[in-house]
Amino acid sequence: MKFFCSYFMLLCMISNVSCMTTKYITYEEDAPGTEIGNLSQDLKIDPAEDPETSFKFIQKTNAMIGMRQIDGLLTVGEVIDREQLCQRSPQCLITFDVVAFSKEKFQLIHVEVEVKDINDHSPRFTRNETHLDISEDALLNSRFPLDVAVDRDVGDNYVQSYRVSHTNHFAVEVSTHEDGETSAELVLIKTLDRETEEFYTIEVTATDGGTPAKSGSMTVYIRVLDFNDNSPTFEHNSLKVELSEDSPIGSRVLKVHAFDPDAGVNGEVVYGFVEGSVSEVTRVFQIDHITGEVTLKDSVDYETKKSYELHIQASNLGDNSVSSNCRAIVDIVDVNDNAPEITIKPMTSTSDGVAFITESAAKESFVALISTSDADSGPNGQVQTKLEGHTHFKLQQAYSDTFMIVTTTTLDREAIPEYNLTVISEDLGSPPFKTVKHYTIRITDENDNAPMFSKAVYDVSVIENNIPGSYMTTVVARDLDVGKNGKVSYSLIDSELPDGSPISTFVSIDPQSGSLYTLQSFDFETLKEVEFAVEASDKGFPPSSSTTLIQIHVADENDNFPYFTYPVLRNNSADVPIPFNARSGYLALRLTANDEDSDVNGELSFHILEDDGKLFSIDKDSGEIVLKRKLDASYGDILQIKVSVVDSGRKPLSSTASVRFVVTDTGAQEDQVVILLRSQNEETLAFDVWTAVIIGFAGCCVLLLTAIIILTVTCTFKRRRRHFGRNGLYGSTPISKNSSSGSNIFSGPNALLRNEGDSMQPLYEDKSLDFEEKLFLPCKPFEQTLLWQDEKYCMQKSVTSDTDQLSVKDSGEGDALKPGLMTFQPLARGAFKSAGDWKSNAQVIQSPNMHVPPISFTPVHNTTLISASSWRESRGKSNMLNTQRRTGTHQTRVEEQAETVNNAFLLSASSELATTF
């Protein structure tokens, strides 16, 4: 194994997350497996103290370096070629980051492995031979550029010296440029004489500084030319200019000028790059052969090459022209043309742009590594980095321009499962460049939540005699975790019933859905309540669980027949003695019975089914059987009845028994006699709650129907009344009027109305007449006149007869219309409101001595015969109208047709009222 050395330096140690930089050295071409260093030894980590100690690459980019996971031993993974890896860089580094886990702590280690160069390459010239033409009159110390030897090695292994084969005329001089490059020039140290020697052959050898040293050579063929009197001379043999890297193609870089004092073509100067110039120069720059102006041929980049060396020669067009050389250095000036670059290396990741961290990570745990870089130089390459998105994460500097994303607090996936962070890097150029990179951190789940039931206690009711396997209820538990940590399964917690049976023999649970099922048929009389616990557990490691209490209440069903407990039955019958002299009301037997059911299903009542002699009655609640009549010899010695006991279930169950009362010679005792308060011979009819509800509902229906009928009749009546008010009781047939000059037909000793000069007074009622003999009189003479009275009107007509009078006494045979005198006041709209106002509003007067002269009449249309009842209703309505009318101011002579028209009017009104009702 080749020599290697290692050393490490502690750069930072911050809180729980520490960052260390460890540097190692190895040599190129070392064999695979060569040890470079041991991280566990250098970091004082003993893997034996913690078996879970491990070392892992954050992001392995190549296979040149290998690492043993258990102790961090670094070895050469494959042969390293430094020239291929770092080319001409003075320092060649392989850098990577390692996360060391030991004693529940993550530690970030930045590893730098410097690859040292070995002298494995020889110097080489670009050409194996070259040709030079030198005038014989060339001055001493004249310099002629030679091709530069190139060595892929660096440092001391690079080209260190040049030498020429033995010659007295030439020597080689080496110069080092600012960029570290070297160049060789052939120097004339002795004057030439073409006539003495026209050609020279020189071998130039370049040697590096390796051990052992390696070399390369080139042959130079020199031809001595006849001299030219003058050669072009540059104003400046050396120039240095600056060129901005953002200069466009075609920009002027510099201009050289050479002077040749010869005339003609010997004085015409042309310019060009020295033959054999570096190809990079001829690719980037071009020179005008006439003017000597150098322009930009291709774009330049400061980050690629910082300076160029141009060798320009000037020659005239004469024969045997001798050229002059000028060296120009072009320095590239940096501008801020590169934006910062951001590289994020997560500790654990399965996709680009996403990092994962467990929610159980401690505060200030390492999440990802952020590296920033800017190809510019100076302030243009100085980068400031910040992190935005959430306060649960922050940036912490690891080394140089590398930062760590660390947590600022403990994390909870159930609260925030994912964080979207933004990394912003900005350089200090003017104007500055900014780079924004979005990054996602996802929180991996830990089993830190137990399943939670929706209820602490589940109350379930199950009717007894259920079918085994029937569904009862479903318990539900939720787990906030995901994946296996959130997958819940259910199980019964072992317990025993009061009879010692395990709970698993009575109920079962679906482990996936939490549905509970019965395994047996429950019996309320045996087991009234079952209580057990159900556990919900997840699939995490270790699993979490919680429990809930299930209380099953067995509901009673009427499944037990009542049975008699007294008297004791044999073959479903019992003999009971009864005294021969037992009197009515004697307590013959008190039945008792039992029912295993409860509540309503266990409420019992007693009944007598058969009693041929009808001697006994029973109290259905107490079961007391008593005599209804006194015993005598006619009933015989044995009195047999059949009794039953019935429960009060929805489907009642009953039992029957035969009771034989045996008449004995023993007399009855006084204290055995009871008095029955009930008057019925049999037990009274008991109305239970349902019967009362049904009766009440039926009563409400009857009341509702009655109200509908009354409302319908009232509305019809009002509609008819409005119809009468509009058209008048006499219809639309015109009636002739008599002159008002005649005498008042109501004059006489018993006149009912005053003269015209007096104000008309309301009618009064003659109290001496009974109801059926009352007559109606108008408030003013009948006259066909429409009077508006507070938006009400009535048509007034008067009719009299000298011979006939109408009697309204009804014999029940339809003879309501009889001879007699009657005057009627027609109906006014709104005159009454209800049928109850008929009597209170009616005022009737009869005059037995009233004389009615003969009158002529006009036929009245629409006359109809009416019944007695309709007549009474019509008469009552007319009485009420009499009380509503205003007192008239004029009286006219009674028309001759008064009685006939009045009769016709009454018939029509009665017909209308009969139709209404």
ABEGO torsion letter per residue (X at the ends): XBBBBBBBBBABBBEABBBBBBBBBBBBGBBBGBBABBAAAAAGBBAAABAABBBBBABBABAABBBBAAAGBBBBABBBBAAAAAEABABBBBBBBBBBBBGGBBBBBBBBBBBBBBBABBBBBABABBBBBBBAABBBGBBBBBBBBBBABBEAABBABBBBBBBAABBBBBBBBAAGBBBBBBBBABBBBAAABABBBBBBBBBBABOBBBBBBBBBBBBBBBBBABBBBBABABBBBBBBAABBBGBBABBBBBBBABBEAAABBBBBBBBGBBAAAAAABBBBAAAGBBBBABBBBAAABABBBBBBBBBBABBGBBBBBBBBBBBBBBBBABBBBBBBBBABBABBGBBBBBAABBBGBBABBBBBBBABBEAAABBBBBBBGBAABBBBBABEABBBBBBABBBBAAABABBBBBBBBBBABOBBBBBBBBBBBBBBBBBABBBBBABABBBBBBBBGBBBGBBABBBBBBBABBEAAABBBBBBBBBBBAAGBBAAAABBBBAAAGBBBBABBBBAAABABBBBBBBBBBABOBBBBBBBBBBBBBBBBBABBBBBAOBBBBGGBBBBBBBAABBBGBBABBBBBBBABBEAAABBBBBBABBAAGABBBBAAAGBBBBABBBBAAAEABBBBBBBBBBABABBBBBBBBBBBBBBABBBBAAABBBBABABABBBBBBBAAAAAAAAAAAAAAAAAAAAAAAAAAAAAAAAAAAAAAAEAAEABBBBBBBAABBBAABEAABABBBAABBBBBBBBBAABBAAABBBBBABBBBBBBBBBGGBBBBBBBBBBAABBBBABBAGAGAABBBEBBBBBBBBBGABABAAAAAAABBBBBBAABBBBBBBBBBBBGBBBBBAAAAAAAAAAAAAAAAABBBBABBBBBBAAAAAAAAAAAAAAAAAAAAAX
